Amino acid sequence: MSFAWPWMFALLPLPWLVWKFMPSAAPGAALRLPQHIALARSPAAKGSLRWRVMVAALAWLSLVCAAARPQQPAPPQALAHTGRAMMLAVDCSGSMAIEDMRFGNLAVSRFAAVKAIAQRFVEKRSGDDVGLILFGTQAYLLTPMTFDVDAVATQMAGAAIGLAGRETAIGDAIVLAVKHLDALPVRARVLVLLTDGVNTAGKVAPLDAAKLAKAAGVRIYTIGVGSDAQTLNVFGMQLPAPDDELDVQALTRIARETGGRFFRAADGGQLSAAYRAIDALEPLARGESLLRPDHEWYPWPLAFALLLGCTLLPWRTLVSRRTVAA
């Protein structure tokens, strides 16, 4: 048994210090008698006062003990990890709402396809350090690097188009990812960048950001999302496909500059294959660390202090007042 905050025991003499140095209450109206009369307390009153002081002291001791947080180390638990850190940077600009991704015979939006497959990908990353960035006009860190892959998957499920703006800041997303991966081991730094367009916003050009990532030892795998068809059939009309805006050359250069790889994802099957390829390319440095959680015992002394405090309440006075009122 140990105490997390042992300095809390310095508060033990606080009630005595208050009683010793606080100024006495101002005297009230007194009854003056012609002769000196000794008003001695009865033995029963003295015993009651002594009992209440002892109970109050014990309650204060229990309260301070609870504030010091008594702990007992639990048995060590093995925590398996792969030694790999992976940041996902997902484009949520307005163009991700285009419904040109196919799952079998079903047409869905680009963002819906990315969300569905990315969730499954993240949930299988047990043991990895995973984070999530959403970028549009600006880049935002939605989930810091964490081993809680379920939390990352939940955050991904709650993401929406336009949450970070309607434009595309690819360079800013790379810089933000490098900033949060820089403190991790070099071999573990991986960024998976998913986008369907070209850089139209932000303060840093994508290729300049790629050079920064290379200097920081971050490998970038880029995935270009969107149909590769030249035309789209919309209500029977053949319209030009908006995928012409995808900057394949820039995404390929970003990946090659950092030692990664570019993947083309024109449908749900290719997007799933890109994730499987990334999983196969990244080496697993498996290992284990021991987690030793502490069992907190402060509720017991706290409950004991509250119980003792209840015994100091003037129950007889309260009962008599209720009886008189009745």
Secondary structure, DSSP 8 states (H G I E B T S, - for coil): -EES-GGGGGGTTHHHHHHHHS-----------SS-------HHHHHHHHHHHHHHHHHHHHHHHHHT-EEEE---EEEEE-S-EEEEEEE-SGGGG---EEETTEEE-HHHHHHHHHHHHHHT-TTSEEEEEEESSSEEEEEEEES-HHHHHHHHHT--TTTT-SS--HHHHHHHHHHHHTTS-GGGEEEEEEESS---SSSS-HHHHHHHHHHTT-EEEEEEES---SEEEETTEEEE-GGGG--HHHHHHHHHHHT--EEEESSHHHHHHHHHHHHHHS----EEEEE--EEE-THHHHHHHHHHHHHTS-HHHHHHHHHHH-
